[in-house]
């Protein structure tokens, strides 16, 4: 499916489901294939298989349902949906926090994105590759808010960890050129 060979992917998924119907991961791929083919109703039906007892898959369901809402309605409603579900998670892990931060950033709610990126950044080692990516994302959010001193600080700190990151170098260069 990652190569957009959905017909083949669905064929192999159906064989896999037949051989092992309890392998939940297959259903996430089925839902993803349906989503990528814009078959949102069928995708939602498959997603109903994931319940709150399955933390990771339930979060996958919530994110995918929010993406469907974004495609079929609008981004604001999608954001409302995912944040209402996220607020009910008692102890969200960093992956969930990262996803919610990205959702806020995508909907141009940069202040909230910064808040969530910061939660993760503050818990990481100074030389973590993950931290470099988070600094890039938070720096981009600061840049969009025109808080250039904090944007530059985050982007330059990201480059200290990953000096040859083309995305960060490009973002920083364009930001400076535009200013």
C-alpha positions as a printed Julia matrix, in Angstrom:
179×3 Matrix{Float64}:
   0.0     0.0    0.0
   2.92    2.36   0.64
   3.68    2.08  -3.08
   0.06    2.83  -4.01
  -0.49   -0.74  -5.19
  -3.84   -0.94  -3.46
  -5.26   -3.8   -5.51
  -2.29   -6.02  -4.66
  -2.22   -4.79  -1.09
  -5.91   -5.58  -0.58
  -5.43   -9.0   -2.16
  -2.62   -9.9    0.23
  -4.51   -8.4    3.16
  -7.53  -10.56   2.41
  -5.31  -13.67   2.35
  -3.68  -12.62   5.6
  -7.06  -11.95   7.21
  -8.28  -15.36   6.1
  -5.21  -17.08   7.58
  -5.18  -15.05  10.79
  -8.38  -13.04  11.42
  -7.15  -11.98  14.88
  -4.19  -10.01  13.52
  -5.51   -6.51  14.17
  -2.72   -4.72  12.32
  -4.24   -5.87   9.03
  -7.38   -3.91   9.73
  -5.37   -0.72  10.15
  -3.89   -1.28   6.68
  -7.33   -2.0    5.24
  -8.66    1.24   6.77
  -5.65    3.16   5.44
  -6.09    1.73   1.92
  -9.76    2.65   1.93
  -8.93    6.15   3.18
  -6.28    6.66   0.49
  -8.83    5.58  -2.12
 -11.28    8.13  -0.68
 -13.67    5.41   0.42
 -14.29    7.13   3.72
 -17.46    5.34   4.82
 -15.92    1.89   4.45
 -12.77    3.13   6.16
 -14.85    4.36   9.12
 -16.62    0.99   9.3
 -13.29   -0.85   9.53
 -12.0     1.61  12.13
 -14.91    0.69  14.43
 -13.0    -2.55  15.14
 -10.53   -0.63  17.32
 -11.7     0.09  20.85
 -10.34    1.95  23.87
  -8.68   -1.18  25.23
  -6.25   -1.12  22.31
  -4.42    2.16  23.06
  -2.32    2.41  19.91
  -5.0     1.2   17.51
  -7.69    3.29  19.18
  -5.52    6.38  18.75
  -4.95    5.36  15.1
  -8.75    5.2   14.76
  -9.23    8.65  16.27
  -6.57   10.2   14.01
  -7.96    8.53  10.9
 -11.52    9.58  11.79
 -10.27   13.15  12.26
  -8.58   13.0    8.86
 -11.83   11.77   7.33
 -13.7    14.67   8.94
 -11.06   17.04   7.57
 -11.57   15.66   4.05
 -15.37   15.44   4.14
 -16.2    18.48   6.28
 -13.47   20.88   7.36
 -10.28   21.11   9.39
 -11.88   22.99  12.28
 -14.41   20.21  12.88
 -11.62   17.64  12.59
  -9.58   19.53  15.19
 -12.58   19.72  17.52
 -13.1    15.98  17.15
  -9.51   14.93  17.8
  -8.99   17.34  20.7
 -12.19   16.2   22.41
 -11.01   12.59  22.17
  -7.45   13.49  23.19
  -8.67   15.32  26.31
 -10.22   12.06  27.55
  -6.92   10.16  27.45
  -5.69    9.97  31.03
  -1.96    9.61  30.41
  -1.14   10.24  26.73
   2.25    9.05  25.56
   4.68   11.18  23.55
   3.42    9.75  20.24
  -0.12   10.9   21.01
   1.14   14.33  22.11
   3.25   14.61  18.95
   0.23   13.76  16.79
  -1.99   16.32  18.51
   0.72   18.97  18.14
   0.96   18.21  14.42
  -2.81   18.43  14.1
  -2.79   21.86  15.75
   0.03   22.99  13.46
  -1.78   21.75  10.36
  -4.85   23.76  11.35
  -2.67   26.84  12.0
  -3.25   26.78  15.76
   0.45   27.46  16.3
   0.3    28.45  19.97
  -1.25   25.11  20.91
   1.18   23.24  18.65
   4.09   24.95  20.42
   2.64   24.01  23.8
   2.51   20.32  22.91
   5.86   20.24  21.09
   7.39   21.86  24.18
   6.01   19.14  26.45
   7.94   16.52  24.52
  11.06   18.62  23.91
  11.48   19.28  27.62
  11.51   15.56  28.35
  14.16   14.59  25.79
  17.92   14.27  25.79
  19.71   17.25  24.2
  21.2    15.16  21.4
  18.17   13.14  20.4
  17.31   12.96  16.69
  13.67   13.18  17.74
  14.43   16.42  19.55
  15.93   17.87  16.37
  12.7    17.14  14.49
  10.57   18.61  17.27
  12.7    21.76  17.4
  12.23   22.1   13.64
   8.46   21.78  13.97
   8.23   24.13  16.94
  10.59   26.6   15.25
   8.34   26.56  12.18
   5.36   27.31  14.41
   7.18   30.26  16.0
   8.13   31.48  12.54
   4.48   31.41  11.43
   3.62   33.54  14.46
   6.44   35.93  13.47
   8.29   35.27  16.73
  11.54   35.13  14.83
  13.97   35.09  17.76
  12.45   31.88  19.12
  12.06   30.43  15.64
  15.73   31.0   14.86
  16.78   29.61  18.23
  14.83   26.37  17.69
  15.92   25.95  14.09
  19.58   26.58  14.92
  19.39   24.17  17.87
  17.88   21.58  15.55
  20.87   22.06  13.25
  23.27   21.59  16.16
  21.83   18.09  16.55
  21.41   17.32  12.82
  23.73   19.74  10.96
  22.89   18.52   7.46
  19.12   18.36   7.7
  18.06   19.77   4.33
  14.53   20.62   5.48
  15.72   22.69   8.43
  18.45   24.4    6.38
  15.95   25.24   3.65
  13.3    26.49   6.1
  15.77   28.69   7.95
  17.27   30.1    4.74
  13.87   30.99   3.29
  12.77   32.49   6.59
  15.83   34.74   6.62
  15.4    35.67   2.95
  11.77   36.62   3.46
  12.67   38.83   6.42
